[in-house]
Amino acid sequence: MSQDAFLDRMDLANCKQPLQLSELQYCNVLMKTECGGVKSVRCLKDSGAQMSYILKDLIKDVDAQVLGTVTIKGVIGQPAEAAVVTLKIKPATSEDLENIAPYIDLCFAACEITPDLEAILYAADLEKLEDVSAYDVLKPTVVTVRCECGKMCGR
């Protein structure tokens, strides 16, 4: 259920305090896949989560090391078992930047999560990714110009 749908059914007239909802924050990360491929993953930043979670269908083509299992207990629904996997992750950058740091190993519970989410990152993993963001640099560009000799040269 979306926040809008929830708010539509609330009787706001009976609220003694103004209702203030936190705006959800997202980030994009890059996940290394098999054969050197890379997949972009949209993540919810969740400072209240106990660990990071990823949609298990997203890691089908990833050589993920399974460390064990964990029981996930949510606010609603029954507890569920999930595989704990290690994935190679780094922050995604804007078009004009690239991150020159190596991928870092982060642990995720691979499970079913809400359809509009691919992953959830908890505070400790967000801090690690923020540290790796220090290695964002401008992408090099090569400009080709016609030299006095008439040839195309790179500068």
RASUL-V803975 format. One line per field, one symbol per residue. psi: psi as a letter, one per 20 degrees, with the letter a starting at -180 (. if undefined). burial: + if it has 24 or more other ideal C-beta (glycine too) atoms within 12 Angstrom, else -. A space follows every 50 residues. Layout:
BEGIN
psi: ???
burial: ???
END
This chain:
BEGIN
psi: prhghghhiqnihiphqppopppqprrprpppaqkjrpppppqponiiqi rqqqphhijhkpmppphbrqppoahqrqqqqqppqpqoqrqqrrhjqqoj qrqqpqpqoorprqhjqhrpprgghggghgghiikprppqqpppqorhii qpqp.
burial: --------------------------++++++------+-++++++--+- ++++++-++--+-+-------+---------++++++++++++-----+- --++-++++++-+---++++++--++-++--++----------------- -----
END
